[in-house]
Amino acid sequence: YNEYKSYLSMSRHVLLTRIESFSAAHRLYVPSLSEEENMKIFGKCSWIHGHGHNYKVEVRVKGQVDAVTGMVMDIADMKQQMANVISKLDHKFIDKDVPYFSDKPSTAENICIYFWEELKNNLPDGVSLNKVKIYETDKNVAAYKG
């Protein structure tokens, strides 16, 4: 055990990733622009009734491996922190139901930033966010690293 503890005390940092999913609707729209401008920028994604996605979110944290537990953090705690954010988005109309998006378009990029802001202060000491990645579709992906 002492050999293992010595091995871990060599400041070994590990990236830990958890993947979850949620479903939500949104409309890509900027209120200060005209309907024509919004359609020109966002196309069919600016349709007045919105549209939905089955999103996938990846949250990656970085931290030192604990000498006792062998973990960067308890994955169950990471799952719960992500669930707390997802509950605010899941089966919601993001633009109308999530106050953060009242003044910004609910793009995959902004959803990444939203996750980051919601999670950054809810991690254990010594653990930091490394990246948040949102899969809006299999082909449309955004990542934010703070």
Sequence and secondary structure as in RCSB ss.txt:
>XXXX:A:sequence
YNEYKSYLSMSRHVLLTRIESFSAAHRLYVPSLSEEENMKIFGKCSWIHGHGHNYKVEVRVKGQVDAVTGMVMDI
ADMKQQMANVISKLDHKFIDKDVPYFSDKPSTAENICIYFWEELKNNLPDGVSLNKVKIYETDKNVAAYKG
>XXXX:A:secstr
 HHHHHHHTTT EEEEEEEEEEEEEE    TTS HHHHHHHHGGGG TT EEEEEEEEEEEEEE  TTT  SS H
HHHHHHHHHHHHHHTTSBHHHH GGGGGS   HHHHHHHHHHHHTTSS TTEEEEEEEEESSSS EEEE  
